[in-house]
Amino acid sequence: MNIAIIDMDNLKNPFWGAGQARATREVGRLLAKKHTVTVYSAKYPGWENYVEDGINYKHVGLNISQPQLLNFAFILSVPFTVRSITADVIIENFNAPTSVSFSPLFTQIPVIALPTMFNAEKFTQKYHLPFHWVERLGLRYYKYMLPYSEVDSAKAKKLNPKIIYQITPQGVGDEFFKIKQKNPKHILFLGRFDLEQKGVDLLLEAYALVKNKIKYPLVIAGHGPDEKKIRALIQKLKLESQVTVVGAAYGEKKSELISESLYTAFPSRHDEMSLWSLESLASGLPLVGFDLPECAWGTRNVYLKSKSFDVQLYSRLLLEATKPSVITPMRKAARIFAKKFKWQFVADQFEKFIAMVLEAEAKTLT
């Protein structure tokens, strides 16, 4: 098969290089062992087309140095991109702020939606523009989808009752199961510095409430547009001696941070099954977050959940999770839980669904 993947991000993009880019790489490299795989990504300063792990990376759209404008420009470029693609199937990663790009209207190739960003209403609230109406209208034109959860599939069915879907999770690499756990030194947050989505402000406010009781410092790793706001909030809450911002964490730095962590603070306001949540569990780090509908996949033995956005309750949970009687069995259960989400399983699910789509499309032509 000839498989085209539309993903605004890739791992060489200096603005993002985020989790979905990793997911595209991991699934793509496994599919590329048997099929031709081409990824269409956004341009960025210094971009070059390249081949890696058997995947052909091509860059399309405008070369813009402002990340938010880059997102919007990429969405606008997708209809033009799909018209030039030659493939058996197109997998389209949804992108902020509108999720959809209306690509099925511009190609005869079957398009499979991947709802990596499927919450346009949040961007409507943030920017006071009707992005959610664009999402609602656009989804009517998509026939196939690979949602991560029942929350996504339920939303898709509500907006488009005819959509055909298969719930397919994110994945995790073998390397995280091999990280050796050392004597825990800190609590870890790792993710994009985006307060609206990742909820670092809620984490800091909750941590401040128990800063005189909790025995573990908090390490915040990552990068993103809200770094200055995070640092300012740390100062405002007088947490400089207990909270450390260590910047982006990849490779050995990431492994070292993980190995010395007690658990992962996961205070997202809206987040599907993310790569990091699975990487954390595979490394033996349970999650402590909020009880979001889209996080129902995480069971109580590996994922402690507070009532959503209740900082008081969340602070108590952060403290509760430092007790050996609570966290020790969870650390043991985390790796067992994560084993069912390895990348090969995810790639097999993609391949199975693509085959079904092509068979269904062939029947409509006969």
Residue pairs with C-beta under 8 A, 6 or more apart in sequence:
1 35
1 36
1 88
1 89
1 354
1 358
2 35
2 36
2 38
2 86
2 87
2 88
2 89
3 31
3 35
3 36
3 37
3 38
3 87
3 88
3 89
3 91
3 354
4 38
4 39
4 40
4 85
4 87
4 89
4 90
4 91
4 109
5 24
5 28
5 37
5 38
5 39
5 40
5 90
5 91
5 93
6 39
6 40
6 78
6 81
6 82
6 90
6 91
6 92
6 93
6 101
6 103
7 20
7 21
7 24
7 39
7 40
7 41
7 93
8 16
8 41
8 42
8 70
8 71
8 74
8 75
8 93
8 95
9 16
9 17
9 18
9 20
9 21
9 24
9 41
9 42
10 17
10 21
10 24
10 25
10 39
10 41
10 57
11 17
11 21
11 22
11 25
12 44
12 47
12 50
13 21
13 41
13 42
13 44
14 44
14 45
14 46
15 44
15 67
15 70
16 67
18 192
19 170
19 274
19 275
19 276
20 93
20 116
20 275
22 275
23 116
23 170
23 171
23 275
24 39
24 93
25 52
25 53
25 55
26 171
26 173
26 343
26 346
26 347
27 171
27 343
27 346
27 347
27 350
28 37
28 39
28 53
28 54
28 55
29 53
29 54
29 55
30 343
30 344
30 347
31 37
31 347
31 350
31 351
32 53
32 54
32 55
33 54
34 351
36 56
37 54
37 55
37 56
38 55
38 56
38 57
38 58
38 85
38 87
39 55
39 56
39 57
39 58
40 58
40 59
40 60
40 81
40 85
41 57
41 58
41 59
41 60
42 59
42 60
42 61
42 70
42 71
42 73
42 74
43 59
43 60
43 61
43 62
43 63
43 64
44 59
44 63
44 65
44 70
45 63
45 65
47 59
47 63
48 59
49 56
49 57
49 58
49 59
50 57
51 57
60 74
60 77
60 80
60 81
61 73
61 74
61 76
61 77
61 81
62 70
62 73
62 77
64 70
64 73
67 225
71 95
71 96
71 97
72 97
74 95
75 95
75 98
75 101
76 101
78 92
78 101
78 103
79 101
79 102
79 103
79 105
79 106
80 106
82 90
82 103
82 106
82 107
82 109
82 111
83 106
83 107
85 107
85 109
87 109
88 109
88 358
89 109
89 110
89 111
89 112
89 354
89 357
89 358
90 103
90 107
90 109
90 110
90 111
90 112
91 111
91 112
91 114
91 146
91 350
92 101
92 103
92 111
92 112
92 113
92 114
93 114
93 116
93 117
94 100
94 113
94 114
94 115
94 116
94 117
94 118
95 101
95 116
95 117
96 117
96 120
96 123
97 120
97 123
97 124
97 127
97 129
97 131
98 120
98 123
98 131
98 134
98 135
98 138
99 115
99 117
99 118
99 119
99 120
99 131
99 134
99 135
99 138
99 139
100 113
100 134
100 135
100 137
100 138
100 139
100 141
100 142
101 138
102 138
102 141
103 111
104 111
104 141
104 142
104 143
105 141
110 143
110 144
110 357
110 358
110 361
111 142
111 143
111 144
112 144
112 145
112 146
112 353
112 354
112 357
113 139
113 142
113 144
113 145
113 146
113 156
114 145
114 146
115 145
115 146
115 147
115 148
115 152
115 156
115 272
118 135
118 147
118 152
118 155
118 156
118 272
119 270
120 131
120 132
120 134
120 135
121 131
121 132
121 135
122 196
122 197
122 270
123 129
123 131
123 132
124 130
124 131
124 132
126 196
135 159
136 159
139 156
139 159
139 160
139 163
140 159
140 160
142 160
142 163
143 162
143 163
143 164
144 163
144 164
144 165
144 353
144 357
145 152
145 153
145 156
145 163
145 164
145 165
146 165
146 166
146 167
146 168
146 349
146 350
146 353
147 153
147 156
147 165
147 167
147 168
148 167
148 168
148 169
148 170
148 272
148 273
148 294
149 167
149 272
149 273
149 294
149 296
149 297
150 167
150 296
151 272
151 293
151 294
151 296
152 167
152 272
152 294
153 165
153 167
156 163
156 165
157 163
157 165
164 357
164 360
166 349
166 352
166 353
166 356
168 346
168 349
168 350
168 353
169 273
169 278
169 297
169 341
169 346
170 272
170 273
170 274
170 275
170 277
170 278
170 341
170 346
171 275
171 278
171 341
171 342
171 343
171 345
171 346
171 347
172 275
172 278
172 279
172 281
172 282
172 338
172 341
172 342
172 343
173 279
173 282
173 342
173 343
174 342
176 258
176 279
176 282
176 283
176 338
177 282
177 283
177 335
177 338
177 339
179 255
179 258
179 259
179 283
179 284
180 259
181 259
181 283
181 284
181 331
182 259
182 260
183 260
184 216
184 260
184 261
184 262
185 216
185 217
185 260
185 261
185 262
186 216
186 217
186 218
186 219
186 260
186 261
186 262
187 214
187 216
187 217
187 218
187 219
187 261
187 262
187 263
187 264
187 265
187 318
187 322
188 218
188 219
188 221
188 257
188 258
188 261
188 262
188 263
188 264
188 265
188 280
188 285
189 200
189 203
189 218
189 219
189 220
189 221
189 222
189 264
189 265
189 266
189 267
190 221
190 222
190 249
190 254
190 257
190 264
190 276
190 280
191 198
191 200
191 222
191 268
191 274
191 276
192 198
192 222
192 223
192 224
193 200
193 222
193 223
193 224
193 225
193 226
193 227
193 230
194 224
194 225
194 226
195 201
195 226
195 229
195 230
196 269
197 268
197 269
197 270
197 271
198 267
198 268
198 269
198 271
199 267
199 268
199 269
199 290
199 309
200 220
200 226
200 230
200 233
200 267
201 229
201 230
201 233
202 267
202 269
202 290
202 309
202 311
202 314
203 218
203 265
203 267
203 314
204 230
204 233
204 234
204 237
204 239
204 243
205 233
205 237
205 311
205 315
206 267
206 311
206 312
206 314
206 315
206 318
207 214
207 218
207 239
207 242
207 243
207 265
207 315
207 318
208 237
208 238
208 239
208 315
209 311
209 312
209 315
210 315
210 316
210 318
210 319
211 239
211 242
213 319
214 318
214 319
214 322
215 322
216 262
216 322
217 242
217 243
217 244
218 239
218 242
218 243
218 244
218 265
219 243
219 244
219 246
219 257
219 261
220 230
220 243
220 244
220 245
220 246
221 245
221 246
221 247
221 248
221 249
221 254
221 257
222 247
222 248
222 249
223 247
223 248
227 245
230 245
231 245
234 240
234 243
234 245
246 253
246 257
249 257
258 279
258 280
258 283
258 285
259 283
261 285
262 285
262 321
262 322
262 327
263 285
263 286
263 287
263 288
263 321
263 327
263 330
263 331
264 276
264 277
264 280
264 285
264 286
264 287
264 288
265 288
265 289
265 318
266 277
266 280
266 287
266 288
266 289
267 289
267 290
267 314
268 274
268 289
268 290
268 292
268 295
269 290
269 292
269 309
270 292
270 294
271 277
271 292
271 294
271 295
272 294
273 294
273 295
273 297
277 287
277 298
278 338
278 341
280 286
280 287
280 334
281 287
281 302
281 334
281 335
281 337
281 338
282 334
282 335
282 338
282 339
282 341
283 334
283 335
284 331
284 332
284 334
284 335
285 331
285 334
286 302
286 303
286 304
286 321
286 327
286 330
286 331
286 333
286 334
287 298
287 302
287 303
287 304
288 303
288 304
288 306
288 314
288 317
288 318
288 321
289 295
289 303
289 304
289 305
289 306
290 305
290 306
290 307
290 308
290 309
290 314
291 305
291 306
291 307
291 308
292 305
292 308
295 303
295 305
298 305
299 337
301 329
301 330
301 333
301 337
302 330
302 333
302 334
302 337
304 317
304 320
304 321
304 326
304 330
305 317
306 313
306 314
306 316
306 317
307 313
320 326
321 327
321 330
